[in-house]
Amino acid sequence: MSERRWTYLSDMDGVLVKEEHLVPGADEFLAELKANGTDFLVLTNNSIYTPRDLRARLERTGLDIPEESIWTSALATAKFLSSQRPNGSAYVIGEAGLTTALHEVGYVLTERDPDYVVLGETRTYSFSAITRAIRLIEGGAKFIATNPDATGPSLEGSMPATGSVAALIEKATGRSPYYVGKPNPLMMRSALRRLGAHSESTLMIGDRMDTDVHSGIEAGLQTILVLTGISTRESAERYPYRPTLVIDSIADLIGRTQDPFGEG
């Protein structure tokens, strides 16, 4: 019946990998997309790593994903700032994934009168850096954060992430940040532009109702929830919106990537 050719956006952690291990079937799923010439991007709200770093990390799990098929909240943030204020300046709290992305769009990183304070993910949030960010925002710098995730995983358990530190800065300054990453549909739309794809023929695969499915729906995409990460069938029912499809794992799409919703 349907001649639609799908484009795929997929979250990374909880969908393709989990705790540095391959989700069974993820390699076959990606191999099928490549064999069929299906366009895809792997998305992550994590702004720590560059696409090159992530490619190496994914290779260690057994996934072969080209750098150009990886889209991070750091890249989306850099793209957004470049469109808002080309060749601007920023004071950055973050790692190489964010500073590299901003450098590549022509931004100058500075502590003196920056246009923006940009907050990203880092394993070593510095109190003095946070204090400087607060004072720069009080002095007129605009406040941007890569993503609103309050916590991130570590081997020892949860650790504070961008959203938690943004809340601290917001409390101190009375200025709320503009979040670029999921669930902001801006992240999805920037990914669509990267691929030259249309929302009507694109689907988003994720493991979280509050970020992946939320942003997919708001960007006009079909959405698939996998149960190998955060959300469960039970928790998904508590949200006022629903994914197009719920499956146990990415492996359930093997053999049906060209017709994921049984339209054919």
Disulfide bonds with the S-S distance in Angstrom:
none
